[in-house]
Amino acid sequence: MSFFSTRGRAYATASQAILAGIAPDGGLYVPAMFPRMELKDLAALVGMSYPQRATQILRQFLDDFRPAEIEEMTRKAYGERFDTPAVAPLHRIDGSTWALELFHGPTLAFKDMALQLLPYLMAASARKNSENREISILVATSGDTGKAALEGFRDVPGTSCTVFYPKDGVSDIQRLQMVTTGGENTRVIAVEGNFDDAQTGVKALFSDEAFREKMAEQGRVLSSANSINFGRLVPQIVYYFSAYADLVASGAIQQGESVNFAVPTGNFGDILAGFYAREMGLPVHKLICASNRNNVLTDFFRTGLYSTHRVFFKTISPSMDILVSSNLERLLYEAADRDGELIALWMRQLKENGSYAVDQQRLEWLSDIFFAGCADDKETRREIRDMFRQTGYLIDPHTAVAGAALGEYRRNTGDNRPAVIVSTASPYKFAADVLSALEEGEDSPSRDAFACARTLEARTGYPMPPQVLALREQPIRHTRVCAKDPAAMAEAVLEPSQSA
Ligand SMILES: *Cc1c(COP(=O)(O)O)cnc(C)c1O
């Protein structure tokens, strides 16, 4: 299958799109078409393991990879590094609501679903394109992508991984997970700014010719492990199909019956994969786009105006503290009937004026598919507390935002059909805030994260993941801090390795 840039001026094979990450015209690669999964194809998934389901979906898009090659990759990626053979198990919350648990991988957040696979895709893509230089992965993280990318690429031959995270914008556990990472080819750098600053800086490096040349002199070529890379998106499509197959398998729905998905959203990568699954024929009625107080997407879906002229808030769901959602560009491309010129115009307006607007007709098309809701920290805490009291199920703050948005959708519409809350992180990654929510606290506690995790375990009976406990013993290996301008970030990538 070919891939087109959303800005209309580039074209690639699947392996080229994965290697490059971002298109040379600044756009994002999208598949030329959405392969159709018929009801019989959906039925075939029901009896399969997660790696087998992944193989079926991936081969629809990655036609310059051999099926046997894909099968080997999915088997390796979704094996023993996950703490359950189900990989992405579905938990029944009540008679019409399920949680799709995507945090059973090594770093306890949904980013593992893609980043355990991406290094294999990247290595194979390099081979297919005779790329012998070191593939230098640059990552901007709002907290979870960084660690997942580091774990995925750590000591993978022919690659290196440099992560930029907002210095004061991640949870204690998230920061410790990153700065204790081992491996000869990893680098972790704190940026004096927020996630948007880090992401803007990384994007600027990708389009900086002088920087690319200096990298080439060092024998290195850039790629991305952020969800701008199609190689990040395609593994995420899989779990929507997998959840549906599990609902059918359990008898909760009939084959062909439609369901809703509620997705906690930041960079729009997770929910975009759900949209792609829907375009492929998965019976999805509504995709519920859930935002925290940084509700730029809620406003966009309600008004058609995307505007970054707003205050940036730090919330208890930090992985969603984002004002510029990169992957929305891919949805806009479909909403604009694949008119790359129009997308290029909107993205220029966003860059120059901080906003763009879509017309009424396109907004209606979007509203048919998406419902947008949001929850501030107070509502998020209440959702964590109510969920635990009423159902005994413990959720993290990101998942709680989606739970709250689903509640809002159901109250507004009366649509109570089966719904899946996409559960994106282990509550132990945010133990301090989850504990305070259960205790009816209103502030983010400054208590020691490990003490909170232990208390949370005692109070709820949910076992603490061993990865959290192990963090205490591990030495801090990365201490580099840099200013938020691209020049400083470039320097940090080019200088000799600083890790101990
Ligand atoms: C990254 C992340 C999100 C947001 O996902 P996007 O693909 O950026 O929309 C939500 N929850 C958690 C825990 C995350 O790590």
Ligand as a Chemical Component Dictionary entry (heavy atoms), coordinates in Angstrom:
data_LIG
# 
_chem_comp.id                   LIG 
_chem_comp.type                 NON-POLYMER 
_chem_comp.pdbx_formal_charge   0 
_chem_comp.three_letter_code    LIG 
# 
loop_
_chem_comp_atom.comp_id 
_chem_comp_atom.atom_id 
_chem_comp_atom.alt_atom_id 
_chem_comp_atom.type_symbol 
_chem_comp_atom.charge 
_chem_comp_atom.model_Cartn_x 
_chem_comp_atom.model_Cartn_y 
_chem_comp_atom.model_Cartn_z 
_chem_comp_atom.pdbx_ordinal 
LIG C1 C1 C 0 -0.363 9.250  25.860 1  
LIG C2 C2 C 0 -1.456 9.014  26.853 2  
LIG C3 C3 C 0 -2.770 9.438  26.607 3  
LIG C4 C4 C 0 -3.150 10.228 25.378 4  
LIG O1 O1 O 0 -3.010 9.478  24.193 5  
LIG P1 P1 P 0 -2.902 10.262 22.795 6  
LIG O2 O2 O 0 -2.600 9.196  21.798 7  
LIG O3 O3 O 0 -1.754 11.218 22.965 8  
LIG O4 O4 O 0 -4.174 10.951 22.565 9  
LIG C5 C5 C 0 -3.729 9.122  27.543 10 
LIG N1 N1 N 0 -3.424 8.463  28.671 11 
LIG C6 C6 C 0 -2.174 8.051  28.942 12 
LIG C7 C7 C 0 -1.903 7.346  30.221 13 
LIG C8 C8 C 0 -1.141 8.298  28.044 14 
LIG O5 O5 O 0 0.096  7.886  28.313 15 
# 
loop_
_chem_comp_bond.comp_id 
_chem_comp_bond.atom_id_1 
_chem_comp_bond.atom_id_2 
_chem_comp_bond.value_order 
_chem_comp_bond.pdbx_ordinal 
LIG C1 C2 SING 1  
LIG C2 C3 SING 2  
LIG C2 C8 DOUB 3  
LIG C3 C4 SING 4  
LIG C3 C5 DOUB 5  
LIG C4 O1 SING 6  
LIG O1 P1 SING 7  
LIG P1 O2 DOUB 8  
LIG P1 O3 SING 9  
LIG P1 O4 SING 10 
LIG C5 N1 SING 11 
LIG N1 C6 DOUB 12 
LIG C6 C7 SING 13 
LIG C6 C8 SING 14 
LIG C8 O5 SING 15 
# 
